[in-house]
Amino acid sequence: MNDPRPLPHRSAAVIGGGPAGLMAAEVLAAAGAAVDVYDAMPSVARKFLLAGKGGMNITHAEPPERFLARYGERRAEIAPLLAAFGPDDLRDWIHGLGIATFVGSSGRVFPTDMKAAPLLRAWLHRLRAAGVRFHPRHRWLGWDANGALRFATPAGELTRAADATVLALGGGSWARLGSDGAWLPLLAAQGIAVAPLRPANCGFDVGGWSAHFAERFAGAPVKTVAALQPDGSRRAGEFVVTASGVEGSLVYALSAMLRDAIERDGEATLTLDLLPDWREERLAAEIARPRGARSLASHLQSRIGLKGVKAGLLREVLGRDAFNTPPRLAAAIKALPLRLTAPRPLDEAISSAGGVRFEELDAQLMLRRRPGVFCAGEMLDWEAPTGGYLLTACFASGRAAGAGALAWLRGAPATPAAGA
């Protein structure tokens, strides 16, 4: 990308106007390529804007090794992308747009005003000034017999030729914002291996709440709890009860593990410590104290502070006998098993797993079966929890795909396949 040679007048098509696509467009335009960005929606980056409505968590400030571990099975493939453009580089790039950032108490990084819109406006202004042309309401339909790009538009179908193409079409969640996974059959028809799209950072259904519990507690936050993980560690956080199950940050952080367990075993267990600041022995002793004329609910609220939705969860999961046995009740408070039966549908998920397998790509994210075509962003086969990890890898992969397309336009020799 730092090659000083002037770029001959070559054309690049970027299909998908999310963070990955816009980053690829920026790399190409900065080198002098004629760049056209096509997007199926009336405007670009709609999912990016909606994700930033509650506070634009752009990246995370944790140490590199911990950061990289968030990418699970695809850590090795994501590592070189982040080595070239990691969290610190992303923050510097945002500052270059005139947007200040800060690190929150959890290590998450936000724009100072917490909003995505000012960042996007500044970015689009810079891209247009660099000559990038935007084409909304252009839905990609694949290639024609001559290799030209086909688009469905309000004016009918049209074709466009490009010397290099970057596909940044998103995953399969939030279809109303453009990420509908409609590109999967188009690539599969080319013989390109694509992993099925699955929900990630998603909620789950339980075996079935009682009507009373669902009516009373749907929408209630469950705070200051911890999830017990298979390796014996605990993850603190909070979640929300829904009409059919659970969702929220703690559940999202564990969603890959829970989803995979359901696919393998038909169900998964989310084990919760409802009072992580209490030792089990002390809980049992407090519960066993005489309660006089008070109800058990009043006794538990008075002695250990257990009330509301947490008390409701206990009653929903435990049999009546457990409430009459302080040691059993204390053990359940410290390790309450919630049986999860299914992830929520893909379109409800924050993100998706699956997509173009990295084995189909070379080290510069070019499709080996379609020379000159590069892939980036959430349409690649990786996943990560919320907390800035998703966006960081989308930006990094877009930058890598843009650099790969740039090298292709300059006539660079083919790059060895990743892992070769």
N, C-alpha and C positions, 0 to 999 in steps of 0.2 A: 504493500500500500504506500510505502515511502519511496517507491521507484521514481526518480526525478525525470525519466524520459517523458516527453509529451505524448499524450494519448491521441492517436489518429481519431478522426471524427467517426466514432462508432456508437451504436445504439444499444441501450439496455432497457429491458422491460422488467419492472418489479410488480408482481401480482400479489396484492395484499398490502393494505395500508396501516397495519399495526406497527408496534415498536420495531420488530425485526425487519419488516419491509422498509420502513422509513430509514432505518439505520443503514441498510444496504444501499438505498437510494442516495443517502448522503455521501457514502464512501465513493460511489461511482461518479456522482456529479462533481465532487471536489477534484476529481482527476480529469474532468473535461468531457466525460461521456454524455451523450444525449439520453436523458433518463425520463421514462414515462412510468408513472405509478397507476395501476389499475386496481379498482376496488369495487366489489359488488354492491356496497352500500351507498347511500346518498352522500356520505362524508366519511373520512378516514378515522381510524383509531377510536371507534365507538366503545369497544370493550375496555380499552385503556382509560377512557374518560369515565365510564361507569365504575370501574374498579377504584378510581381515585376519588369518588364522591365522598366516601367516609373517611378520607385521609390517604393521600398518595404515598404508600409505602414502596419506595423506589428500589431499595437494596437493604443490605444488612452489614453491620460493622464488626461482626465476630471474626475471630482469627481465620486465616485462609483454610487451614486443614478442617476445621469444624464446618466452615462454609461449604467446602467441596463435598463433605460427607453427606450433605442434604440431598445429593443427586443419586444416592442409592446405587442401583445396578449399572447406571450409565455414568458413574463418576469418571471413569477413564476417558470416555468420549467428551464429556463436558470440560474436563481439566484443561486441555489446550485452548479452548475458547476463552475460558476465564483467565488463563495466563496471559493471553493477548489483550484482553479487555475485561478487567475484573471490577469489583465493587469500587475501589478507589478511582479507577479510570472513569467509571460511570459518573461518580460524583463530580470529578473534574470537568467532564463533558457537560453536565448539567450546569455547573457554575459558568461555563463558557457561553451558555444561553442567557446568562444574567439572572439565573434562579439560584438563590441561596438554599442550603440544606442544613439539617441538624440531625443529631443522633438522639433518639429517644431513650428512655430509661431501660427499655428491653433490648437495646442495640439496633432497633430498626431505624432506617434512615428515611427522612421525609423532606420534601420541600418546605421551606419555612412557613409558607402560607397553607400547607397541607393539601394543596389542590393540584390536579392534573392539567386543568384547562390553560393556565398561564404558560406552563412548560410547553404544551402542545402548540399553542399559538406562536410562541417564539421560535419553536423548531420549524413549523410550517413556513413561517416568514423567511427563515434562513434558507430552507430548501427551495422555495420559489425564487428567491434572489439568486440562487445558484443555477437556476434554469430548469429545475424539475417540473414536469408537467403532470397534472393530476386528472384522472379520468374516472369519475364516480359512475355508479350504476353500470359497471362493466363486469359481468360475471364470466369468469373463465370457463371455457367448454373443452379445453384440451388443444390438440394440434390438428391441422388439416393434413392432407396427403403430402403437401410440400413442406411441412414443418413449420408453417406459420401458426401463430397463436389465434385461437378462435374465441370470440366474446359474444355474449348475448347482451344487447343494449336496448334502451327504449326505442331506438331507431331501427332495430332489427339486428341480425347477426352480422358481424364484421370480422375481418382478419387483420392482423398486424404482424409484420416481421420484425425480428430483433436479433442483434448479433450475440447477445447473452441475455439470459432470463433468470431472475431470482423468484422462486415460489416461496411466499411467506403467508400461507393461507389460513393459519390458525388451526386450532384443534376442533373439537366437536361440541363444546359447551357454549351456552348462550347464543343459540342459533339466531335469535332475533337481532343480534348485534353483528352477525356476519360469520361467526365461527360455527359452521354447520357440517363440516366434514364432507361436503359434496365432492371434494377433489379426490377422495379415496378411490372410487372406481375408475377415475380417469388415469391415475397412475398405475393401478393394478392392471388395467388393460394394456399397459406398456410392459408388463412383466416385472414391475418394480415391487419388491416385497414390502408390504405395509402391515404393521401390527394393528389389530382391531383397536378402535378407540374405546376407552373405558373411563368411567368417572374417576376423577382425582380431586382431592380437597373437597370432599363431598359429605353429605349427611347420610344417615342410615335409618332404616326401619327396624323396629324391635319386633319381638314375637307378637306384639299386640298389647297396647295400653288398655286398661279398663276404660269404659266410657266416662266414669267419674274422674279418673286421673287426667285423661286427655282434655276434658272440658275445663277442669280447674287449673291445670298447669301448662297447657300448650302456650309456648312463647315465654315461659319463665326461664331466666338465666340461672344456672347452677354454678356458683362461684366458689373459689378457694377450695378446689378439689385436686386430686392427683389420680392419674391413670397408672396402674401397675402393668409394666411391660414384661414380655416373656423372659428377658435377660435379668429380671429382678430389679431393674431400675424403675424410677418413678418420674413421670412427667407432670408437672403442675400446670394448672390452667383453669379454663372455664368452658362451659358449653351451654347450649339452649335445648330445652325440651320442645319438641314439635308435636303436632297432632298424631304423627305416626312413629316418632322415634327421637333421634338426637342429631344435632348439628352444632357447628361453632368451632372456634379455634383449636380447642383441645382435640376434638374429634377429627378435624381436618389434618392435624399433625400426625395422626395415627391411621389415616384413611387408607394408605397404600397397603399396610399390613392387614388391616381389617378386611378390606376388599379382597385381597388375595386369599385370606383364610376362608371367606365365604365361597369364593370360586372353587377352592380345594375341598372344603369340608361341608358346604351347605349352610354354615352359620359361623359366627365368630362371637367371642366373649370380650366385652369391654369391662375390665375390672376396675372399680373406682374406690378410692379412699375418700370418703365424704368429709372426714375431719383430719386432714394430714398433720395438723399441729398437735394432735393428741396421741399418746401411747395407748395401745389396746388395753393394757392392764389397768391404767387409770380410768379409761372409759368404763370398763366392767365394774370397777369399784364405785364410780359415781352413779351408774345405772342401778346398782344394787342397794343404794341407800334407801331407807324407808321413804315412801312418798305420801303417806297419810291418805287424806281424802282427795288429793289431786289426781287428775287423769294421767295416764301414761304420757300422753302428748305434752301436757304441762310439765310433767316431771322431766322429760327429756330436754325440753326447751330450757327449763330452769337450771338443770345440773350440767348439761353439756352444750347448750346452745343449738341443739338440733331442732329445726322447725321448717315450716314451709315446704318447698319443693323437695328438699333433702329428706325430710320425714315422709313425704309422699312417695318418693322413690323406694325407701325402705319398705313401706307397706305394700307397694306394688310388687316387689320382688320376693319378699319373705313370707313364709307361712306364719299363721297366728302364734304357733307355739314358740317361735324364736323370740317373740317380744316378751315372753314370760321367763326367758332364760338369759340373765345379764351377760354371761360369757359369749353365748351365741350371738346376741344382739351386737355386742362390742366387736366381735369378729366380722360380722356383716358390715358394720359401719366402716371398718378398715379395709374390707375387700368385698364390695358389693358387685356381683356379676350381672351385667346387662347382656341379654342374648340378642344379638343383631342378626337379622335374617336376610337383608338385602341392602346394597347401596341405593341411594336415591338415583333417579334417572340421569343420564349423561347431561341432558340439557340444563339440569338444575345445578350441576357441579361448577365449582369455580374454575376448574381447568380439566384437562383430559390427559390420560396416559395413552400410549400407543402412537402410531404414526409411521412415517418413513423410517425404516430400519437403518441404523448407521452403517451397517454392512453394505448397503446400496450406494454409499457415498465415498468419495475420496477424501483426503485430508483437508481439502478446501470446500467441502460440502457440495461437491458437484456429483450429480447422478451419473454413475458410470454407464448406464444404459442410454442416457440422453446427454451427450457432451454439450457443454455450454449452458446447461440448466442446473441451477443451484437451489438448495432448500434451506430454510431457516425458520427459527421460532418454534411455536408449539406444535407445528405439524410434524416435527421430528419425534422419534420414539424415545422420550425421556419424560420424567415428571419430577416435581419438587414441591415441598410444602409452601404454604404462604409465608410471608415474612420478608419479601423482597427477592427471594431466590428465583421465582418464576420470571419476573421481569428482567433480572440481571442476565440470566441465561438467554432470554429472548434478544436483548440488546446485543449480547456478545456473539450469538450465532448470526444475527443480521450483519454485524460488522465483518465476521469471518466470511459469510457468503458474498458480501459486497467485495471484499478483498479478493476472493477467489474469482468472481466474475471479472474483476478488473485485470487480474493476471491473465485470464482467458482472452480478454480483448487485446491485451498487449502481446498475445502470441506466446505466452510462457509455455515451456514444455509441460506435458502432463505430470501431475503430482502423484507420487506413489499412493496406493490405496492405504487407508487408515489401518494400522496394525500390521502392515506388510514389512 
